[in-house]
Amino acid sequence: MSLLNSILNETALAARSLADYVSGTGLRLGVTGLSRSGKTVFLTALVQHLTRLSKSSATDSRRTFPVFRVHAENRFTRAILEPQPDDAVPRFAYEQHLAALTGGAQEPDNRRWPESTNRISELRLTIEFERMEGWRKGPSSLTLDIVDYPGEWLLDLPLLTKDYAQFSRETIESSTSATRAPLAADWRALLSSLDPGAPADEEQAGKAAEIFTAYLRACKNERYSLSTLPPGRFLMPGDLEGSPALTFAPLQMEDGQPVASGSLAAMMERRYEAYKSHVVRPFFSDHFSRLDRQIVLIDALASLNSGPSAVRDLENAMGDVLSAFRTGRSSLLATLFRPRIDRILFAATKADHLHHTSHDRLEAILRLLVDRAINRAETLGASIDVIALAAVRATREAKVRHGGEMLDAITGTPLKGESLHGDMFDGIAEAAIFPGELPDDPKRVFRGDGLALPDDDADYRFLRFRPPVLETSADGRMTPLPHIRLDRALEFLIGDRLV
C-alpha cells in the first residue's frame, strides 16, 4: 500500500509540474536563509532593483548593476509586479519591508531592518526584455515567481528519509558535542529518566517537548549560532503550537528495539510521523518540488564570531541542505515531467561588515565549506556556486589612523545598544570601525581534522549597523538601495533565461 501511495504522490507531483510548465509560469526561484541571514532584506532589495532598472538613468543603473548582463547590454525593458499567483500562499510584503528599510521618503530617521518572516510567501514579477539569440529573437518576457520560505523548513526535508529511531539517535548524539552539551543538560537529564517502554503519558510527552524545544532555542542564540536544529517548526510553530504533531521529542532507544503498542515510544513515533505527514511533506509537494532555482543565504560571519563549533555546524547544515535537494529530485516521474533544480547559489551575507579586501576571502571560506559538504553528498546534477554579498550595504569604506598606521575601515551608524571596546552606540552617530581581516588562505579555518578559527586569539565581533540613508534624486525619488554583488547573484540565478 505504501508503494501505491508513493506512486500516486509522485504522479500528482509530476502532473502539477507539467501544469506549471504548460501555464507558462516561467521560472520559480526559491529564496531561503539559515538563521538571521537577511532573507527578507535580500528579497526586498532584489525586487526594488529589478523594478527600478528601467526607470533609473541608464548610465547610473549600469554603473551600480554592471554584472546583470541583460541590463548591461541595454536589452532590459522593465520589470513589473503582478498579482499573487497562488491564492493559498501569502504575498511577500515588499512595500512594507521597503518602507521599513528606508523609513519612507519623509522619515529617513525611522529606517530599520524589517522583521524576520517565519512563514512561506510568494511574489510574481514579469521581466520584459529583448532576446538576442534563437528564433525568438526580439521582444520577450519571463515570468519570475519568487518563493520565500524559512531555512528551517529546508533543513526538515531530510527527515523524510529517517524513521523516528534514526532521528532520535542522531539528535541525541549531536547533543553531546562540546558546545551543545551544556545547552542540552536539562533535556538530557529528563531524557535519562524517561522509559520508552512505559505507558504513553501526555504530561510526560508535553514536558519532554517543552524542554527539548528550549534546548533547540538555546542553540539558535546568536552567542552560539548553531544551524542544524530540526524539527524546524518547533522554533516557529505558528498555528500548530500545542498540537500533537509538535508535542514529541527524541527518546533513548537501542538499535532494533521494538516499539510496544501503547508505549511512550509508540506515542512519540506516531507524532513524529504526523509531523512528517502534516508539516514536511506538504511543504515538499506544494512548494519545494516545484522550484527551478534556489539561493541559500548564510550568515557565515556569525558562525566565525561564535567559533569552531558554529563553523562545523554550519558545514553540517550545508550538507543537510544538499541532501534535501537530492531527496527532492530522486524520482523518475519528476525527472520526466520537469527538469530538476539546475542552479543552487550559496550566499554569505553581510559582506558590508568587512572591508572589500576580505570579500573574496569570505567567499573562499564559504566555497571551501560547501565543497567539503558536496564531497559527502551524492551527485546532484545541479550547477552550484557561492558568493559573498550584501543585499543592502549599510557601510562605506574609509581609512583610520591607529598607532601611526593607516588601517582599512568601514563607516556606518551602529544600531542602538551595540558596543565595542566599552563604547556604547546610540544609533544616531556614525562610527569608523576596523573590522579585522579574514585569512587570505581559507584552509587556515581548518586545523587538523577539525575546524578552528584562523588564530587562537582571533575574534571577529562584527557590529550591526542601521540601514543606510538614501539620497534623493532630482525628480524627488529615493535612489536604489546600495549593495555588494547583488547583480552577480541575479545573473547566476536567472541570467541564462534572459539571452
C-alpha positions as CSV (number, residue, x, y, z in Angstrom):
1,M,0.0,0.0,0.0
2,S,2.9,2.4,0.8
3,L,4.4,1.7,-2.6
4,L,1.0,2.6,-4.3
5,N,0.7,5.8,-2.2
6,S,4.3,6.7,-3.2
7,I,3.5,6.2,-6.9
8,L,0.3,8.3,-6.6
9,N,2.2,11.1,-4.8
10,E,4.9,11.1,-7.5
11,T,2.2,11.1,-10.2
12,A,0.5,14.1,-8.6
13,L,3.7,16.0,-8.3
14,A,4.6,15.3,-11.9
15,A,1.1,16.4,-13.1
16,R,1.4,19.6,-11.2
17,S,4.8,20.3,-12.6
18,L,3.5,19.7,-16.1
19,A,0.7,22.1,-15.4
20,D,3.2,24.7,-14.3
21,Y,5.1,24.3,-17.5
22,V,2.0,24.4,-19.8
23,S,0.7,27.5,-18.0
24,G,3.9,29.3,-18.8
25,T,4.9,30.1,-15.2
26,G,8.4,30.6,-16.5
27,L,10.9,30.3,-13.6
28,R,10.3,29.5,-9.9
29,L,13.1,30.8,-7.7
30,G,13.4,29.6,-4.1
31,V,14.8,32.1,-1.6
32,T,15.7,30.7,1.8
33,G,18.2,31.5,4.6
34,L,19.7,30.0,7.6
35,S,19.1,31.8,10.9
36,R,19.4,35.6,10.8
37,S,20.9,35.6,7.3
38,G,18.9,38.6,5.9
39,K,16.5,36.8,3.7
40,T,13.8,39.5,3.9
41,V,16.3,42.2,3.2
42,F,17.7,40.3,0.2
43,L,14.3,39.8,-1.5
44,T,13.2,43.4,-0.8
45,A,16.4,44.7,-2.4
46,L,16.2,42.3,-5.4
47,V,12.7,43.4,-6.2
48,Q,13.5,47.1,-5.7
49,H,16.4,46.9,-8.2
50,L,14.5,44.9,-10.8
51,T,11.5,47.2,-10.8
52,R,13.7,50.4,-10.9
53,L,16.3,49.4,-13.5
54,S,14.2,50.7,-16.4
55,K,13.2,53.8,-14.6
56,S,16.7,54.9,-13.5
57,S,19.2,56.7,-15.6
58,A,20.7,54.1,-17.9
59,T,24.2,55.2,-17.2
60,D,23.8,55.3,-13.4
61,S,22.0,52.0,-13.2
62,R,24.5,50.2,-15.3
63,R,27.3,51.5,-13.1
64,T,25.6,50.1,-10.0
65,F,24.3,46.9,-11.6
66,P,27.0,46.1,-14.2
67,V,27.2,42.3,-14.0
68,F,23.5,41.8,-14.8
69,R,24.1,41.1,-18.4
70,V,20.7,41.8,-19.9
71,H,20.8,45.3,-18.5
72,A,24.4,45.9,-19.3
73,E,23.7,45.1,-22.9
74,N,20.7,47.6,-22.9
75,R,18.2,44.8,-23.6
76,F,16.3,45.1,-20.3
77,T,12.9,46.8,-20.8
78,R,11.2,46.7,-17.4
79,A,10.1,44.5,-14.6
80,I,6.6,44.8,-13.1
81,L,4.9,43.3,-10.1
82,E,2.0,41.0,-11.0
83,P,-1.0,39.8,-8.9
84,Q,-0.2,37.0,-6.4
85,P,-0.1,33.7,-8.4
86,D,-1.2,31.2,-5.6
87,D,-4.4,32.2,-3.7
88,A,-3.5,30.0,-0.7
89,V,0.0,31.5,-0.2
90,P,0.6,34.9,1.4
91,R,2.1,37.6,-0.7
92,F,5.6,38.8,0.3
93,A,5.1,42.2,1.9
94,Y,7.5,44.0,-0.3
95,E,6.1,47.5,0.1
96,Q,6.1,47.3,3.9
97,H,9.6,45.9,4.1
98,L,10.9,48.6,1.7
99,A,9.3,51.3,3.9
100,A,11.0,49.8,7.0
101,L,14.4,49.9,5.3
102,T,14.1,53.4,4.1
103,G,11.9,55.0,6.7
104,G,9.9,56.4,3.9
105,A,10.7,59.5,1.9
106,Q,9.7,61.8,4.7
107,E,11.1,60.0,7.7
108,P,14.6,58.6,6.9
109,D,15.5,58.6,10.7
110,N,12.9,55.9,11.2
111,R,14.7,53.4,8.9
112,R,15.2,49.9,10.4
113,W,15.7,46.4,9.4
114,P,12.4,44.6,8.7
115,E,11.1,41.9,10.9
116,S,12.1,38.4,10.1
117,T,9.5,36.2,8.4
118,N,8.6,32.8,9.8
119,R,6.2,31.6,7.0
120,I,6.2,31.0,3.3
121,S,5.3,33.8,1.0
122,E,5.4,34.5,-2.7
123,L,5.8,37.3,-5.3
124,R,5.5,37.4,-9.1
125,L,7.4,39.6,-11.4
126,T,7.2,39.9,-15.2
127,I,10.5,40.8,-16.8
128,E,10.3,42.3,-20.3
129,F,13.5,42.3,-22.4
130,E,14.9,41.9,-25.9
131,R,16.1,38.4,-26.8
132,M,19.3,38.4,-28.9
133,E,19.5,34.7,-29.8
134,G,17.5,32.0,-31.5
135,W,14.3,32.0,-33.4
136,R,12.5,34.0,-30.7
137,K,14.9,37.0,-31.1
138,G,13.2,40.3,-30.3
139,P,10.8,41.4,-27.6
140,S,10.1,38.8,-24.9
141,S,9.3,38.3,-21.3
142,L,10.0,36.0,-18.4
143,T,7.6,35.4,-15.5
144,L,9.5,35.0,-12.3
145,D,7.8,33.5,-9.3
146,I,9.8,34.0,-6.1
147,V,9.1,31.6,-3.3
148,D,10.3,32.8,0.1
149,Y,10.5,30.3,2.9
150,P,12.4,29.8,6.2
151,G,15.6,27.9,6.1
152,E,14.5,25.7,9.0
153,W,11.9,24.2,6.6
154,L,14.6,23.2,4.1
155,L,16.6,21.5,6.9
156,D,13.5,19.5,7.8
157,L,13.4,17.7,4.4
158,P,16.0,15.1,5.2
159,L,13.6,13.9,7.9
160,L,11.5,12.3,5.1
161,T,14.1,9.6,4.8
162,K,14.6,9.0,8.5
163,D,12.4,7.0,10.9
164,Y,11.9,8.0,14.5
165,A,14.6,5.8,15.9
166,Q,17.2,7.2,13.5
167,F,16.1,10.8,14.2
168,S,16.4,10.1,18.0
169,R,19.8,8.6,17.7
170,E,21.3,11.4,15.5
171,T,19.7,14.2,17.6
172,I,20.9,12.7,20.9
173,E,24.4,12.1,19.5
174,S,24.7,15.7,18.2
175,S,23.8,17.0,21.7
176,T,27.0,15.5,23.2
177,S,29.3,17.9,21.4
178,A,31.4,20.3,23.5
179,T,29.2,23.3,22.6
180,R,25.8,21.6,22.7
181,A,26.3,19.5,25.8
182,P,25.9,22.4,28.3
183,L,22.8,23.7,26.4
184,A,21.3,20.2,26.4
185,A,21.9,19.5,30.1
186,D,18.3,19.9,31.3
187,W,16.9,18.0,28.3
188,R,19.4,15.1,28.7
189,A,18.6,14.9,32.4
190,L,14.9,14.5,31.6
191,L,15.8,12.1,28.8
192,S,17.6,9.8,31.2
193,S,14.5,9.5,33.3
194,L,12.1,8.5,30.5
195,D,11.4,4.9,29.8
196,P,10.4,4.4,26.1
197,G,8.6,1.2,27.1
198,A,6.5,2.8,29.8
199,P,2.8,3.5,29.1
200,A,2.1,6.6,27.0
201,D,1.7,9.7,29.1
202,E,0.5,13.0,27.8
203,E,2.1,15.0,30.6
204,Q,5.5,13.4,30.0
205,A,5.3,13.9,26.3
206,G,4.4,17.6,26.8
207,K,7.2,18.2,29.2
208,A,9.8,16.4,27.0
209,A,8.8,18.5,24.0
210,E,8.9,21.7,26.0
211,I,12.4,21.1,27.4
212,F,13.7,19.8,24.0
213,T,12.4,22.9,22.3
214,A,14.2,25.1,24.9
215,Y,17.4,23.3,24.0
216,L,16.9,24.0,20.3
217,R,16.1,27.6,21.0
218,A,19.3,28.0,23.1
219,C,21.4,26.5,20.2
220,K,19.9,29.2,17.9
221,N,21.0,32.1,20.2
222,E,23.5,34.4,18.4
223,R,26.1,33.5,21.0
224,Y,26.3,30.0,19.6
225,S,24.8,30.5,16.1
226,L,24.2,26.8,15.5
227,S,22.4,25.9,12.3
228,T,21.2,22.2,12.3
229,L,18.2,22.3,14.5
230,P,15.4,20.1,13.2
231,P,12.4,19.9,13.6
232,G,12.3,23.4,12.4
233,R,8.6,24.1,13.3
234,F,9.5,23.7,17.0
235,L,11.1,27.1,16.7
236,M,8.4,28.7,14.7
237,P,5.2,26.7,15.4
238,G,2.6,29.2,14.2
239,D,-0.9,27.8,14.3
240,L,0.5,24.3,15.1
241,E,1.6,25.3,18.5
242,G,0.4,22.8,21.1
243,S,-0.7,20.3,18.5
244,P,0.3,16.6,18.9
245,A,2.4,17.0,15.7
246,L,4.7,19.3,17.7
247,T,4.5,17.5,21.0
248,F,7.2,14.9,20.8
249,A,10.9,14.6,21.5
250,P,13.7,12.0,20.9
251,L,14.0,9.1,23.2
252,Q,17.0,6.9,24.1
253,M,16.4,3.7,22.1
254,E,18.6,0.8,21.3
255,D,19.2,-0.3,17.7
256,G,16.4,-2.6,16.7
257,Q,14.5,-2.1,19.9
258,P,10.8,-3.0,19.4
259,V,8.2,-0.3,20.0
260,A,5.4,-1.7,22.1
261,S,1.8,-0.6,21.3
262,G,0.5,2.0,23.7
263,S,4.0,2.9,25.0
264,L,5.6,6.3,25.3
265,A,7.9,5.4,22.4
266,A,4.8,4.5,20.3
267,M,3.2,7.9,21.1
268,M,6.4,9.8,20.2
269,E,6.9,7.8,17.0
270,R,3.3,8.4,15.9
271,R,3.6,12.1,16.4
272,Y,7.0,12.3,14.6
273,E,5.4,10.6,11.6
274,A,2.5,13.0,11.9
275,Y,5.0,15.9,11.8
276,K,6.4,14.5,8.6
277,S,2.9,13.9,7.1
278,H,1.2,17.2,8.0
279,V,4.2,19.6,8.0
280,V,7.2,18.4,6.0
281,R,5.5,16.5,3.1
282,P,3.0,19.3,2.2
283,F,5.8,21.8,2.1
284,F,7.8,19.5,-0.2
285,S,4.9,18.6,-2.5
286,D,3.2,22.1,-2.7
287,H,6.3,24.3,-2.9
288,F,9.8,22.8,-2.8
289,S,9.2,20.2,-5.5
290,R,8.1,22.9,-8.0
291,L,11.3,25.1,-7.7
292,D,13.7,25.6,-10.7
293,R,16.4,27.6,-9.0
294,Q,17.5,28.2,-5.4
295,I,19.5,30.7,-3.3
296,V,20.5,29.8,0.2
297,L,21.6,32.8,2.3
298,I,24.1,32.2,5.2
299,D,25.4,34.4,7.9
300,A,28.9,32.9,7.8
301,L,30.3,35.9,9.8
302,A,28.0,34.9,12.8
303,S,29.5,31.4,12.7
304,L,33.0,32.8,12.6
305,N,32.1,35.1,15.6
306,S,30.8,32.1,17.6
307,G,33.8,29.9,17.0
308,P,34.8,26.4,15.7
309,S,31.6,24.6,16.8
310,A,29.4,27.0,14.9
311,V,31.6,26.7,11.8
312,R,31.5,22.9,12.0
313,D,27.7,23.0,12.5
314,L,27.3,25.4,9.5
315,E,29.2,22.9,7.4
316,N,26.9,20.1,8.6
317,A,23.9,22.3,7.8
318,M,25.1,22.8,4.2
319,G,25.4,19.0,3.9
320,D,21.8,18.7,5.0
321,V,20.8,21.3,2.5
322,L,22.4,19.4,-0.3
323,S,20.8,16.2,1.0
324,A,17.4,17.9,0.8
325,F,17.9,18.8,-2.8
326,R,19.0,15.2,-3.6
327,T,15.9,13.9,-1.8
328,G,13.7,16.2,-3.7
329,R,14.9,15.1,-7.2
330,S,15.2,11.4,-6.8
331,S,12.0,10.2,-8.6
332,L,11.8,9.2,-12.2
333,L,8.4,10.8,-12.8
334,A,9.6,14.2,-11.6
335,T,12.6,14.0,-13.8
336,L,10.4,13.1,-16.8
337,F,7.9,15.9,-16.4
338,R,10.1,18.7,-15.0
339,P,13.8,19.5,-15.0
340,R,15.4,19.2,-11.6
341,I,16.7,22.3,-9.8
342,D,19.6,23.1,-12.0
343,R,21.2,26.0,-10.1
344,I,21.9,26.5,-6.4
345,L,23.6,29.6,-5.1
346,F,25.1,29.7,-1.5
347,A,25.5,33.3,-0.5
348,A,27.5,34.6,2.5
349,T,25.6,37.7,3.5
350,K,26.5,40.9,5.3
351,A,29.8,41.4,3.3
352,D,29.5,45.1,4.1
353,H,30.6,44.3,7.7
354,L,34.1,43.7,6.2
355,H,36.4,45.9,4.1
356,H,36.3,44.9,0.4
357,T,39.8,43.3,0.8
358,S,38.1,40.5,2.8
359,H,35.1,40.0,0.5
360,D,36.8,37.4,-1.7
361,R,38.2,35.8,1.4
362,L,34.7,35.3,2.9
363,E,33.6,33.8,-0.4
364,A,36.6,31.5,-0.4
365,I,35.8,30.3,3.1
366,L,32.2,29.6,2.1
367,R,33.3,27.8,-1.0
368,L,35.6,25.5,1.0
369,L,32.8,24.7,3.4
370,V,30.4,23.9,0.5
371,D,33.0,21.8,-1.3
372,R,33.5,19.7,1.8
373,A,29.7,19.2,2.1
374,I,29.4,18.3,-1.6
375,N,32.2,15.7,-1.2
376,R,30.0,13.9,1.3
377,A,26.8,14.1,-0.8
378,E,25.8,12.2,-3.9
379,T,25.9,13.9,-7.2
380,L,23.2,16.5,-7.5
381,G,23.4,17.3,-11.2
382,A,23.0,21.0,-10.4
383,S,25.3,23.9,-11.0
384,I,26.4,25.2,-7.6
385,D,28.2,28.5,-6.9
386,V,29.0,30.6,-3.9
387,I,29.1,34.4,-3.4
388,A,29.8,36.9,-0.7
389,L,27.3,39.8,-0.9
390,A,25.4,42.5,0.9
391,A,21.9,42.9,-0.5
392,V,21.8,46.3,1.3
393,R,25.1,47.9,2.0
394,A,24.9,49.7,5.4
395,T,28.6,50.9,5.4
396,R,31.1,52.9,3.4
397,E,34.9,52.4,3.4
398,A,37.4,54.7,5.0
399,K,40.9,54.9,6.4
400,V,41.6,55.3,10.1
401,R,44.9,56.0,11.8
402,H,45.8,53.7,14.7
403,G,49.2,53.8,16.4
404,G,50.8,55.7,13.5
405,E,49.4,53.1,11.0
406,M,46.6,53.7,8.4
407,L,44.1,50.9,8.6
408,D,41.3,49.9,6.2
409,A,38.0,50.6,8.0
410,I,34.3,50.7,7.4
411,T,32.0,53.6,8.4
412,G,28.3,53.4,9.3
413,T,25.7,54.0,12.0
414,P,25.8,51.2,14.6
415,L,22.5,50.0,15.9
416,K,21.5,51.5,19.3
417,G,23.0,49.4,22.1
418,E,25.9,48.0,20.1
419,S,29.2,48.3,21.9
420,L,32.9,48.0,21.0
421,H,35.8,48.3,23.4
422,G,33.5,49.6,26.1
423,D,31.9,52.2,23.9
424,M,28.1,52.1,23.6
425,F,26.5,53.5,20.5
426,D,23.3,55.5,20.4
427,G,22.0,54.5,16.9
428,I,22.4,58.1,15.7
429,A,26.1,58.9,15.3
430,E,28.3,57.3,12.7
431,A,31.5,55.4,13.6
432,A,34.6,54.3,11.8
433,I,35.4,50.6,12.7
434,F,38.4,48.4,11.9
435,P,36.6,45.1,11.4
436,G,39.7,42.9,11.2
437,E,40.8,40.7,8.3
438,L,39.8,37.2,7.3
439,P,42.7,34.8,6.4
440,D,43.9,35.0,2.9
441,D,44.0,31.2,2.7
442,P,40.6,29.7,3.6
443,K,42.2,26.4,4.7
444,R,43.5,28.2,7.7
445,V,40.0,27.9,9.0
446,F,40.7,24.2,9.4
447,R,43.2,22.8,11.9
448,G,44.0,19.1,11.6
449,D,40.8,17.0,11.2
450,G,38.6,19.7,12.8
451,L,37.7,23.3,12.4
452,A,39.1,26.3,14.2
453,L,39.3,30.0,13.9
454,P,42.3,31.1,11.9
455,D,44.3,32.1,15.0
456,D,43.9,31.2,18.6
457,D,43.3,34.8,19.6
458,A,41.1,35.7,16.5
459,D,37.9,37.5,17.5
460,Y,35.5,38.6,14.8
461,R,32.9,40.6,16.7
462,F,31.2,42.5,13.9
463,L,28.9,45.4,14.8
464,R,25.4,45.6,13.5
465,F,24.6,48.8,11.5
466,R,21.4,50.6,10.7
467,P,20.2,50.7,7.1
468,P,21.8,53.5,5.1
469,V,20.3,56.9,4.4
470,L,19.3,57.0,0.8
471,E,19.8,60.1,-1.3
472,T,17.0,61.8,-3.2
473,S,17.3,62.2,-7.0
474,A,16.4,65.3,-8.9
475,D,12.8,64.0,-9.5
476,G,12.3,63.6,-5.8
477,R,12.6,59.8,-5.7
478,M,14.9,57.9,-3.4
479,T,17.9,56.3,-5.0
480,P,18.2,52.5,-5.2
481,L,19.5,50.6,-2.2
482,P,23.3,50.3,-2.3
483,H,24.5,46.7,-2.5
484,I,27.6,44.4,-2.9
485,R,27.4,41.8,-5.7
486,L,23.6,41.6,-5.8
487,D,23.8,41.9,-9.6
488,R,26.2,39.0,-9.8
489,A,23.8,36.8,-7.8
490,L,21.0,37.7,-10.1
491,E,23.0,37.0,-13.2
492,F,23.8,33.4,-11.9
493,L,20.2,32.7,-10.9
494,I,18.3,34.0,-13.9
495,G,20.7,35.5,-16.4
496,D,20.8,32.5,-18.8
497,R,17.0,32.8,-19.2
498,L,17.3,36.4,-20.5
499,V,19.5,35.9,-23.5
